[in-house]
Each structure stands twice: as structure tokens, then as C-alpha cells.
Amino acid sequence: MSGFKHPSATTTPHVVKEEAMAEGKWVKLERTTYVDPAGNTRTWESVKRTTRQLNAEADGVGIIAILKRTLHKDCIVMVKQFRPPLGCCSLEFPAGLIDEGESAEAAALRELKEETGYKGEVVGVTPVTCLDPGLSNCTTNIVMVNINGDDMENIHPTQQLEFVEVILVPLAEFQTKIDELLKKEKIVVDAKVYLFAMGMVQAFFKPNELPVLKQ
Ligand SMILES: Nc1nc(=O)[nH]c2c1ncn2[C@H]1C[C@H](O)[C@@H](COP(=O)(O)OP(=O)(O)O)O1
């Protein structure tokens, strides 16, 4: 904790009530009444998923899957699909909602298999992370997965979702290849993917350089 307190802060901010404004099958819109750090009562328009499981910490999982094959460069498994809210395709890590009673690890392996056909092995899970906190309470665990591409099951993977295109992107050229894909067609890249790409560049090519803009 930084211990930072805004000069006008007099109270601990908190939510007072949440009122339904509209609800569909998958999402709902709420008016959130809250007290801000200066002690003022305000409202906020919040979007929530209706599908969040009782006691579940995260709505879904995102999967950073590395495909490892003999005599091939390691590749990150990406998916391209039409996203109705965007009105065009997005480039994302495989992802999906967590089912009732399911762990983040199990959801990640299930979604990876459904969307890409690959069978993976979980090697790490992040804490719960928020996705767009000024709009929504949506959260995700990012799950790191290794895929043994030499395994018979992974030589000719068969997806269960026909409208999801699987794109393999070499890890060492991740940002360059993504930039090329974005130049070729109208497609929006997920922020998590692009930040991962920038992190890879930093780690591969400038490991000792501080990532700051210099005047
Ligand atoms: N906001 C949504 N609107 C819908 O009309 N349908 C939605 C929304 N969110 C999820 N879904 C549906 C679409 C799929 O049939 C299921 C499961 O989605 P899942 O594969 O787990 O997640 P994504 O890959 O992120 O679509 O839910």
C-alpha cells in the first residue's frame, strides 16, 4: 500500500445500494449509489454479468497457451472471432466463462480444448483481475498453459467451435506479427494481448532498459 490519501478525502468510499435498471439473459445494468472519498453520495451506471456463480471470484478465464513443438518456434495460441459489441473481429487469447463449481484451471483447459482443440497443462494462474472497472465488475483469472505439440492428441487438433479461427503466433516475434495482422484487416486486438506483446519485447530485446518515455 502506498498510503496515499487524496487531500479532500474524509471517508472510506463505499457502495450504499445497487438498483436494477435493465436486465437481459447475459448482462444487467445497475444504478450504483456510493459514497466517494470526500463523503459525497453519488451514483454510477454499472454493468454486471448475470452468469456469475455464487461465491465465484471471477466471471471467466483468459488463457495464455504456449504451443511447444520439436524443431518449431514456441507459439502463442490466439483466437480470432466476430464480436457483436465491436461489430468486427477481435484478436484475443482463448477465453470463456467459468461454469458452476468449476475451478479456473479446469475452465481454462476446457475452454482451450473447445476453442482450439489443444489439450494443455496448467503452469500458473494469476489472482483475480478486473477487465473494465469503470464500466463493469467483470473479472478474470489469466491461466498460463503449456501445450505439448508433439503429443499425438495435439498434432491435428479439432476445435468444437467453427466460427473461431485459431492463429499461432511465434512468441519471439509476437508484437511484430500482431502489428502485421492489424494492418491486413479491420480487427481489434484485446488490451491484454497487446500489453503481453509489449512485455515480451521488453523482456527479449531490452531487458535492462527502464520502460519509460524520455524527453
Ligand atoms: N454478453 C453476452 N451476450 C450474449 O448474447 N451472449 C453471451 C454474452 N456473453 C456470453 N454469451 C454467451 C455466448 C456463449 O454461447 C456463452 C459462453 O460464452 P464463453 O465461450 O464462455 O465466453 P466467450 O468466449 O467470451 O464468448 O455465453
PDBQT file of the ligand as one rigid body, heavy atoms in Angstrom, charges set to zero:
ROOT
HETATM    1  N1  LIG A 301     -22.863 -10.562 -23.339  1.00  0.00    +0.000 N 
HETATM    2  C1  LIG A 301     -23.336 -11.663 -23.934  1.00  0.00    +0.000 A 
HETATM    3  N2  LIG A 301     -24.391 -11.589 -24.737  1.00  0.00    +0.000 NA
HETATM    4  C2  LIG A 301     -24.911 -12.657 -25.334  1.00  0.00    +0.000 A 
HETATM    5  O1  LIG A 301     -25.903 -12.526 -26.038  1.00  0.00    +0.000 OA
HETATM    6  N3  LIG A 301     -24.356 -13.888 -25.179  1.00  0.00    +0.000 N 
HETATM    7  C3  LIG A 301     -23.290 -14.022 -24.394  1.00  0.00    +0.000 A 
HETATM    8  C4  LIG A 301     -22.724 -12.908 -23.740  1.00  0.00    +0.000 A 
HETATM    9  N4  LIG A 301     -21.664 -13.359 -23.009  1.00  0.00    +0.000 NA
HETATM   10  C5  LIG A 301     -21.563 -14.658 -23.206  1.00  0.00    +0.000 A 
HETATM   11  N5  LIG A 301     -22.525 -15.066 -24.039  1.00  0.00    +0.000 N 
HETATM   12  C6  LIG A 301     -22.760 -16.437 -24.451  1.00  0.00    +0.000 C 
HETATM   13  C7  LIG A 301     -22.099 -16.859 -25.715  1.00  0.00    +0.000 C 
HETATM   14  C8  LIG A 301     -21.760 -18.303 -25.486  1.00  0.00    +0.000 C 
HETATM   15  O2  LIG A 301     -22.815 -19.093 -26.019  1.00  0.00    +0.000 OA
HETATM   16  C9  LIG A 301     -21.773 -18.467 -23.994  1.00  0.00    +0.000 C 
HETATM   17  C10 LIG A 301     -20.457 -18.826 -23.397  1.00  0.00    +0.000 C 
HETATM   18  O3  LIG A 301     -19.512 -17.878 -23.733  1.00  0.00    +0.000 OA
HETATM   19  P1  LIG A 301     -17.983 -18.236 -23.463  1.00  0.00    +0.000 P 
HETATM   20  O4  LIG A 301     -17.486 -19.051 -24.586  1.00  0.00    +0.000 OA
HETATM   21  O5  LIG A 301     -17.835 -18.841 -22.130  1.00  0.00    +0.000 OA
HETATM   22  O6  LIG A 301     -17.270 -16.844 -23.483  1.00  0.00    +0.000 OA
HETATM   23  P2  LIG A 301     -16.692 -16.050 -24.726  1.00  0.00    +0.000 P 
HETATM   24  O7  LIG A 301     -15.652 -16.914 -25.396  1.00  0.00    +0.000 OA
HETATM   25  O8  LIG A 301     -16.068 -14.846 -24.103  1.00  0.00    +0.000 OA
HETATM   26  O9  LIG A 301     -17.838 -15.717 -25.638  1.00  0.00    +0.000 OA
HETATM   27  O10 LIG A 301     -22.204 -17.262 -23.454  1.00  0.00    +0.000 OA
ENDROOT
TORSDOF 0
